[in-house]
Amino acid sequence: MINRSATALLSPVELTALCRIADGRTTDLKPDHLQLLFAMGLAARDKNGGATLTIDGQQRLRASHAEQITK
């Protein structure tokens, strides 16, 4: 099992994975990226077996976008 803090810094690939989940494009994500985001509590399985962002995942994604805007 993957063990990683929910507050750990996210790599660009992980941020892209969060964006794809938010956009509903999970079919092109690698399973290990999904498992990592699940383990971090940033994503969860939805009722259809897909993936959805948790509240923490949504907040991390918004914070990431805000950070990019201010750079």
C-alpha positions as a Python dict, from the first residue, in 0.01 Angstrom:
ca = {
    (1, 'M'): (0, 0, 0),
    (2, 'I'): (114, 351, -81),
    (3, 'N'): (170, 576, 218),
    (4, 'R'): (208, 948, 155),
    (5, 'S'): (96, 1254, 344),
    (6, 'A'): (-199, 1446, 203),
    (7, 'T'): (5, 1764, 246),
    (8, 'A'): (311, 1643, 53),
    (9, 'L'): (417, 1851, -245),
    (10, 'L'): (267, 1728, -570),
    (11, 'S'): (472, 1669, -881),
    (12, 'P'): (360, 1820, -1213),
    (13, 'V'): (236, 1475, -1318),
    (14, 'E'): (26, 1446, -1002),
    (15, 'L'): (-119, 1794, -1054),
    (16, 'T'): (-206, 1698, -1411),
    (17, 'A'): (-378, 1387, -1276),
    (18, 'L'): (-585, 1605, -1040),
    (19, 'C'): (-686, 1825, -1334),
    (20, 'R'): (-788, 1523, -1540),
    (21, 'I'): (-998, 1384, -1258),
    (22, 'A'): (-1165, 1724, -1214),
    (23, 'D'): (-1240, 1729, -1588),
    (24, 'G'): (-1371, 1371, -1584),
    (25, 'R'): (-1085, 1240, -1800),
    (26, 'T'): (-965, 951, -1585),
    (27, 'T'): (-932, 691, -1859),
    (28, 'D'): (-591, 822, -1964),
    (29, 'L'): (-444, 816, -1612),
    (30, 'K'): (-201, 551, -1502),
    (31, 'P'): (-341, 330, -1226),
    (32, 'D'): (-46, 407, -998),
    (33, 'H'): (-118, 781, -1019),
    (34, 'L'): (-480, 718, -923),
    (35, 'Q'): (-377, 492, -637),
    (36, 'L'): (-140, 758, -504),
    (37, 'L'): (-411, 1025, -511),
    (38, 'F'): (-652, 782, -342),
    (39, 'A'): (-393, 707, -72),
    (40, 'M'): (-333, 1079, -16),
    (41, 'G'): (-706, 1138, 24),
    (42, 'L'): (-714, 1376, -273),
    (43, 'A'): (-937, 1152, -486),
    (44, 'A'): (-1192, 880, -422),
    (45, 'R'): (-1394, 630, -621),
    (46, 'D'): (-1732, 759, -728),
    (47, 'K'): (-2051, 553, -732),
    (48, 'N'): (-1987, 451, -1095),
    (49, 'G'): (-1639, 316, -1021),
    (50, 'G'): (-1463, 620, -1164),
    (51, 'A'): (-1268, 881, -973),
    (52, 'T'): (-1368, 1213, -824),
    (53, 'L'): (-1178, 1474, -629),
    (54, 'T'): (-1233, 1493, -257),
    (55, 'I'): (-1273, 1831, -90),
    (56, 'D'): (-900, 1821, -8),
    (57, 'G'): (-823, 1740, -371),
    (58, 'Q'): (-1035, 2032, -491),
    (59, 'Q'): (-861, 2266, -248),
    (60, 'R'): (-514, 2148, -356),
    (61, 'L'): (-607, 2197, -720),
    (62, 'R'): (-742, 2549, -657),
    (63, 'A'): (-432, 2638, -456),
    (64, 'S'): (-211, 2510, -735),
    (65, 'H'): (-394, 2720, -994),
    (66, 'A'): (-381, 3029, -769),
    (67, 'E'): (-8, 2979, -721),
    (68, 'Q'): (50, 2960, -1097),
    (69, 'I'): (-146, 3282, -1152),
    (70, 'T'): (63, 3476, -900),
    (71, 'K'): (394, 3366, -1053),
}
